[in-house]
């Protein structure tokens, strides 16, 4: 079999398999070209998710007729004036997009340089079918019709128009997020679905394209290390999602989907949210061009860093510092169903005495059988008392206790989380703040406080251990005992003093002093389970957050414990000065606030 040179149209079609995987891929290339052309406004039209129509119009620098002809040839680009590909500063540079798209669709290219006439050129699946003058304002318009119509093997692998549209929308959002100085509009099947104006601030642009709540529940990031800068906005841990689709990562203004960056984000939020939840972030990394390789894949969504450890450490440190500055903040999103329950649980007594409402509200008013003041000895079956069935009003006994106030209640103005007014269900602290009512989950809040104390102790040389008066024997299976024995020295730094006690038991001589009197058996059992999930090559210090979180859970105030007012206020004050106290170690909020306006709505005052 002899070797032959492939025809140009077949080469373009093969290249299109890498560059134009789906409509979103073609759209990405066209919008990137518009951005590189210096556009300030980009208008996008789609039909059937991009399979029938993709049209991108910009007001950029435009192209001359000669440049248009050259742009439709492979590996022809204006973005590499010299051969220093490592110094490329534009989104595109390979010179493959337009000829690749034109080889698998009908492509119409219209462009006009300011001060000259417009020109058009049409290519139908690799063949030039026409060119001539065009009436167009300065800039460029690219129209792609019937993508993959003559490549049925590729078209049948496309998803539904709805799915392809979702992918196109994601591409536009990411590119628009990277350039708040450019205005974008997107229409799909004649309906406008996205419109952002040029000149927005970065936080406003990110919030407009993700979630408006991100402005209230996000933290700005501005961090620099060794010439690498990290900026953007990160959502509070309690402002999370069930999928990672709301993580937007950019390197030198280029949207990327990189494992290193995704892993760094997950590592930064590791002990702030549950494993099946994902942070909402938009991170912009500025790296010297010589330190990053963008020529990794034709789609240009992957990058390779010269010093990946530096980049990962920068992202983790930058996010952690921003979360530290957030202090006790927590995402405050009122649940509509919960608010509905508040409004629907109002009780109105009926003449018959039957309660109307939810729960035990009906007990507020009732008919009670009162003893007759002059009991008659003739009562039958009721002893010596005869009952009078007259309706009376009574107040049920209080379900919590009230403490005597030896001093005037403290003012609420100076405390963000207010002052304690009581405890509900032996689980939730009720506090009054200047701007509303605060409810605190005492176990979740104290769990976070204990974890932060333990981290601080570890940073200062180790956690103090409290020796047990009588060592406690904890029985486990042999592999669990082996794991604990192998890490006994490291566990001692956490304040947990263990010795092997036979093949299937461990002897606990001391526990972390800050945990107090807790369930020693449960603590050791849970840590053994944690160690089973660890990589043997990792030290406990590298898995500090998991081990410390397990210990903190066992050492925190449990739900069901009655607290004094002084204890409640002490907990609130410590939360206000402790980083990350707005969420527990599992990512759930530790406190919520019902603002005065919300309370007024509940009672119909608004």
N, C-alpha and C positions, 0 to 999 in steps of 0.2 A: 504494500500500500504506500503510495507516494505522498509526500507532504506537500500541501498547497496553501497558498495565502487565501485567507477568508475574504469574501467581498465586504465592502464598507458597510452596507446596510445590515449584514449579519453581525458584524463586529458591534455596531451600535445596539442591535437587539440584545446581544449577550451582555453588553455593558448595562443596558437598561434593567436587566435582571437583578443587578446589585444596587443600582441607584434608584430605580423606580419600582419599589416593591408593591406599593399600593397607592391610591390617590393621595393620601397624606404625605407620602414621600415626594411625589411630584410637587405638591403644594409647598412643602417646606423649601425645596430648591428655588422655586419661583419667588417666594417671599424673601428669602435670603438675598437673591439677586436684587430685588427692589431696595432692600435695606442698604446693600453695598453701593447702590447707585446714588445714595444720598437723599432718598425720598423723605418727605415730611408727612405725607399722607399715603396710605395704602388701602385700596378698596378691593375686597375679595368677594367673588360670587361663585357659588357651588350649585350643582344640580345632581340630584340622586346620590348624595354623599361624595361627589367628585367623580363618579364613574362616567356620568354623561357630560359634565361641564366643570371646568376649573378656569376661572378668569381672575387675573391679578393686574390691577391698574395702579401705577405709581406716578408721582410728579418728580422723579429723579432726573439725572443728567441726560438721559436719552441716548440713542445710538444713531450714527450715520448709516446710510444704506450699506456702505462697505463693511462697517463693523457688524451690522446685522447678519450679513452673509457669512462673515468669519465666525460669529458667535454660534452658528449652527453647525460648525465643524468640530470634531472631537479634539479635546486638549487644546482649545483656543480660549484664552482668558486674558482679561485686562488687570487681573488682581495680583499678578506676580511680575512686576516690572523687571526683576532680576531673578536669579536662580536660588535665592535664599529662602527656601520653603519653610525653614524653621522660624523665620521672622514674619510669617504671614499674619496680617492684622484684620483680614476680612473674613466673613463667614464662609464664602465660597472661594475656591482656588483651583479646583481640579479640571475645570473646563469640560465636564461630561454631561451636565444636567440637561441643557437644551437639546443637543443631538440625541441623547438617550430617550427623552420624552417624545421627541418628534419621530422616533423610529417605531413607537408603539401607539401612536394616536395621531389625530389631525391637529396640528399646531399652527396657530396664526399669530404672527409677531408684528406688532405695530409700534413704531417709536418715532420720536421727534426731538432733535436737539434744539434748545432755545435759539431763536434767530434764524432757523432754517425750516424747510418743508418736511412734513411727515412722510414716512415710507412704510410699506407693509410687505411681508413675505410669508407665504403659506407653504407648509410641508405636510404631506399626507402620508403617514407611515413610512417615512424615509425618503420620499420623492417630492421634490419641489414642484408645486402645482401652479404657482402664480406669485407675482409681485407687482408693486406699483405704488402710486401716491396714495396717501391716507390722510384724512382729516382728523387730527388728533391734537390735543393740547400738549405742551412740552412734557415729556416723560415717556413711559412705555406701557403698553398693554399686551399681555400674553393670554391667549385663549387656547385651552386644551379641550377638544371634544372627543367623545367616544374612546376613552382610554381602554387599551387592550381589546378593542373590538375585533381586530384581525389576529389576535393571539388568544384563541379560546382556551388554550391550556393554562394561561395565566389568569384569564378573567374568571374561570370557574372556581378559582381558589380565593377570590375576593369574598368578603363577608357581606352581610346585608347592607343596603344603603344607610340604614340607621347606624350600624357599627362603623362603617367607613366615615360617616359624617362625624361621629364622636372622635375618631382619630384625627380628622382634619381640624376640628375645633381645639383639640389639645395642642396640636402643632401651632396654631395661630396664637393661643393663649401664651405659650412659652416664649414665642418670638416677641409678642407684644409686651410681655413682662420685662424682657431684657432691654427694651428700648422705650421708656416712658416719654422720650422726646418726639416720638412718631405717633401720629393718629392712625388707628386701625378701624375698619368696618368690615363686617362679615355678613353676607346674605346667603341663605340656603333655601332653595326652591322658592325664591321670591320673598322670603321673610327675613327681616334683619334680626340677627341673633346676638350680635356683639358690636359695640361701638364705644371706643375710648378716644379721648381727645389728646392731642399733642401737648406736651409741656406739663404733664402731671408729675407729682412727686412720686418717688419709688414706692413708699408705703401705700399711697392712694391707688396706684396702678396695680400693685399686687392684690390689695383688698378687692378692687373692682373685678379682678379676674378670678379670684378664688372665693373668698367669703368676707362680706362686709364686717362680720364680727371679729375678723383677725386684727383690726385696728385696736379694738378695746381689749382683746385677749392675746396680743402679741408683744414681743420685745424687740426693739431695734438692735442690730448687731454692727459693731464697728471695731475690728480687731486686726492688728498688723503684727507679723512676726517674720523676721529675716527676709524682708522684701516682698512677702506674700500678704495680700490684704483680703479680709473676709468681711463682707457686708450683707445687708438684707434684713429680713424680719423672720422671727421664729415664734410659733404659737406656744402658749403656755401648755404644759403637759396635760392639763385637764381639757384643753381645746384640741381634741384628737379625732382621728377618723379610723374606720375599720379597714381601710385599704391605703396603700402608699401612693395613690394617684395624686395626692395633694402635696407632694414634695417636688419642688422645682429647683433644679441645680444648674448653675451657669459657671462656665470657665471662660474668662476674658470675653464676656458677653455672648458666648455660644451656649445654647441649651444642650445639656449632655445628660446621659443616663449611664452613670458610671458606678460600678460595684464598690469601689473604694469610698466614694463620697456617700453613697447610700449606707454603707456599713458604718462610716463615721457618725452619721446622723443618728443611727440606731444606738450606737455606743454612747453618744452624749445623753440620750434620753433613757438609757437602759433601766435605771432604778426609779424612774418617775412615772412609768405607765406600764400597763399590762402588756404581755408579749404579743397579744393579738391586736393591739392598737398601734397607730402610726401617727407621728407628729405631722403638723402642718407647717412647712417651712418654705422659704424662698431665699436661697443662699447664692451670693454672687462672689466668686473667687477670682481675684486678679493676680495672675502669675506672670513673671517675665516670660516672653515667648520662647526663650531659649531653654526654659525649664519644663516645657510641656510639649508633647507631640500630638498634634491634631490630625495627622495623616495616618490614622490607624485603620479606618474603615471608610469605604466610599460614602456611607451615609453621614459621616462626620459627627456621630452622636457619642462616640467613644473617644477618650483621650488617654494618654499615658504620661505619667509624671516622672521626672528625673529623680525626685526624692519623695516617694509616696508617704513615707513615715512622717515627714515634716507636714505634708498637707493634711493627713489624717489627724495628727496631733493639733494642728491649728484649728480644724473644724470642731473637734471635741472640746478644746480649751475655750474657743470663742463662744460656743453654745452654752457650756457650763457657766462661764462668766456672766453671760446674759441672763441665764436662769437664776443665778445667784442674786443678781440685781433685782430680779422680780420679787424677791422676798416672799411674803406670805400671800401674794396674789393668786387668785384662782379664777378659772373661767366661770363667769356668772351668767348662765343661760337658764331662764325660767322655763320649766317644762310645761307645755300647754295643758297636757292631761292632768298634771298635778294641780295647776291653777283651777282647772274646771272642777276638780274634786272639792277644792276649797269653796267655790261658789255654789256647788250643788248640795253641800252638806248642811245648809241652813235648816233650822228646825222651826216649825210652826205648830203649836199645839192644836189638836182637834178637839171638838166638844166631847167626843167619846173617850178622850184620854189616850188614844193610840198615838204613839210618836210617829212623826214623819221626818225622814231625813236619812242620814247615813251613820252607821256605827251606833254609838251609844248616845247620840244626841237626844233621843227620845226620853232619856232619863232626866232631862232638865226640868220637865214638868210632869207630874204624875198624880194619880189618885192613890192615897195611902189609907189603909184601914187604921184609924186612930182608936185607942182605948177609950171607952166611955168613962166619963168622970165618976159615975156611980155604978160600979160593976154589979150585976145581978147574979145571984148564985144559981139562976136557972139556965144559964147558958149551957148548951149541950155540945160536947165535943171540943169546946174551947176553954175548958177549965172553968175558972170563976170570972172570966172577962167576956163582956159583950161588946162587939165592935160596931162603931157608927160609920156608915159608908158615906160620909160627907167628903166632897172634894176639898183638898188642901194643897197649898203650895209649899214645897220644901226644897232646900238646897242640898245636893248630895255632898257627902264628906269629901274633902280635898284628897286628890290622888297622890300628891307630893307633900313634902313637909315645908313649913315656913320657919325660918330662923329669926330669932330676935335681932333687931338692928341696934347694935350698941353705938353705932356712929352713923351720921348721914350717908346715904348712898353716894358713891363717887360720881363725879361728873363724867359724861360720855364724850365730851368734845375732844379730849386729848388722846383717845384710844381708838385706833382704826377699827378694831374688832369689838369695841364697846365694853360694857361691864356686865358681869353675869347677873341675871335676874332669877334663874332657876334651872331646873333639870327636868327633861321629859323622858319618860320610859327608861330612866336610869341609863340613858345612852347618849342623849343629845343635850348640849348646853344651850340655853336660851340667853342671849345677850342683847342689850340695848345699845345701839350705836347712834351717833349723831344723825345719821341719814337713813336709819332703818333698823330692822330686826335681823339679828345674826343667829343662825343655827350652826352649831359645831358638833361634828361627830367626834366624841371624846377619844374613842379608841384609835380611829384613823389619824387624828391630830397628834396624839401622844406617840404613836408609832413613828411618825416622821421626826418628831423631836428627839426621840431616843436614837434613831438612826444618825441624825446629824451630830449628836453628842459623841456617838461612837466613832464616827469618821474623824471628828476633831481629835479625839483621844489617840486614834491610830496615827494621825499625822504628827502627834507630839510624842510618839515613842511607844504606844501600846495602851490597851485598856486595862484598868486596875481590876484585879481579881478579888472576890470575896470568898474566903475559905468557908466551906460548909462544916458545921459543928459535927455532923455525922455524915461521912461520905455516902453518896447514893449510888446504888448499883442499877444500871440500865441494861436490860437484856435486849439484844439485837441478833440478827443472823450473822454468821461468820464473815461474809464479804463486807458487810457494813462495819463490823468491828475492825476489819483489816484496813478499810479506808480511813477510819477515824484514827487508828493507831499510827498510820503512815503520816498523817497531818497533825499529830498531837502537838509538835513543837510550834507549828504555825497557829493552831487554835489557841495555844497559851498566850500568844500576843493579843488575841481578842478577849482574854480574860477567862477562857474556858480551860480548866485544868483537868485533864483526862489521863487515866491509866488503863491498860488492858487488865481484865479481871476474868481470866479463863477464855476459852475459845469463843464463847457466844455472849459476852457481857463486857461492859465498860464501867469503870469506877470513876465517878465524878467527884473530885475533891474541891473544886472551886468554880464559881460562875462569875460572869462579868458583874462587878459591883453595881453598876448603874441599872441592872435589870431587876434588882431587888429579889423578893421571894416569888419565884415563878414556877412554872411546870418544868422541872429539870428533865424529866423523861421525854416530854414532848419536844423540848428544845434540842436535845441530843439526837432524837429520832429524825427531826426535820433536817438538821445539819448533815446527818448521814445520807439522807435522800438528796440533798443539794450536791454533796461530793460525788454521788453516783452520776450526776449529769455533767460533771466537770471533765475537761481534758486533763489527763495526768500530767501533761507538760506545763500546765498553768499553776502558778502558786495561788494561795488563798488571797494574797494581797492584790493579785491581778483580778480576782473575783470578789474583791472586797465588798462591793455593793450587794451581791447576792447573799453572802454569809452574814454581813451586818444587818441586812434587811430581815433575814430569818430570825436573828437574835432580837432585833428591835420589836418584832411582832409579838414575841413571847414576853418581852419586858414592859409592854405598854399597858396603860389603863384599859381594862376590859369593859366592853359594853355590859351593863347590868350592875356596875359598881356605883354606889351613891357617893357623890362628891360634895364636900362643903363648898360654900360660896367662895371662901378664900382659895380653895384648891382650883375651882373653876377660873377665877380671875388670874391666878398664877399661870394656868395653862394658856389663857388668852394672851397674857403679856409675853410669854416666851414665844408663842407663835408669831407675834408681831416682829420679833427681832431674829427669827430663825429663817435661813434661806430655805426655799422650796416647801414651806409649811402649808402652802395652799393645796397640796395634793399628798396623799399617802404614798407608801412605797409601791403600791399597785396601780397608781395613776388615777385613783378616784379623788374627787374633791373632798377636802376636810371641812370646809365651811361654805355656806351659802347665805346670801343676804336677800331679804325681802324689803325693798325700798319703801319709803313712806307712800310714794305714789301707787305702788302695787297694793299696799294695805288699803288705801283709800278706794281703789277699784273694787276690792273684795266687798266693801261695805256700801258700794254704790255712791260714794261721794264724788266720783269722777266719771 
